[in-house]
Amino acid sequence: MALRNRYPTFSCDALWIFVFFVFQPSADVVETAYADTTSCSPLPTRGTSSPSKFLNPAQRRTSPSCYHSAVVKLILISVICGAVASLLRATRLDDREAVVVSKTTASLGFVILGALAWQSGNPIATWLVAGLVLCAAGDVLLIWDRSFDFGLISFLLGHVAYVAAFHAAAPIADWTRWMLVPIALASAGALAWMWPHLGRRRLSVSAYVVVITIMVWGALAVTTKAIMGWPIAIGAVLFYLSDLTVARDRFVKSDFLNRAIGLPIYYAAQILIALSV
């Protein structure tokens, strides 16, 4: 009860943070209303002779089909926002059934959001959607302590799928190497912070940290090379930050504050990734 009284407004505050991060970049979704009818997706494919066709939808003619798609996406984002608010409230009240329903709804929402823009034959889009599906599965598995390890594996595979998407956009050999240094140093610090609390999970968590580090590196690399837009890089960084709150909650100190901050950031991250499909 003391915990509930201490954080009475966190669910609303966290939701406003979530909306701020999501709806500003969601202007890119509205811009797809001006995309060509044969290509509503902003994603390029490796070897495309005219990447601007994908990266500058506002310069192309209006397409009713893409406009309707943008409206559907905005509705989905609104549903996810509502589900996140419900999830925060259910978490604060320790309502397990509401947590399951709210979290499943929010995670299914970003999967559908990404799937709407999926194009067969586009490996970048395919890998991104695969990553969204794996992360959504991980979200559900993390609800219960007994399935935590399966959730960790699902998220690890989700990051592998994201890395594969970035590799499809630009080979890993072409990624800017110096960008890896600050990310690796931050990851090493985070792992050192968690290490005394990890117990038998030291190996699995270490593997996860390595993979998410590579994922963030890849997202920044393909963004700075102008192959993909900034939403994918921002989403990757937010994902990384949200995982720090999960680590603190699971291994260091369990506190509603972890989830009040981490959950909105996480779902903002996944929405930005889904909008990059």
ABEGO torsion letter per residue (X at the ends): XAAAAABAAAAAAAAAAAAAAAAAAAAAAAAAAABBAABABABBBBGBABAAAAABAAABBBBAAAAAAAAAAAAAAAAAAAAAAAAAAAAAAGBAAAAAAAAAAAAAAAAAAAAAABBBGBAAAAAAAAAAAAAAAAAAAAABAAAAAAAAAAAAAAAAAAAAAAAAABBAAABBAAAAAAAAAAAAAAAAAAAAAAEAAAAAAAAAAAAAAAAAAAAAAAAAAGABBAAAAAAAAAAAAAAAAAAAAAAABBBAAAAAAAAAAAAAAAAAAAAAX
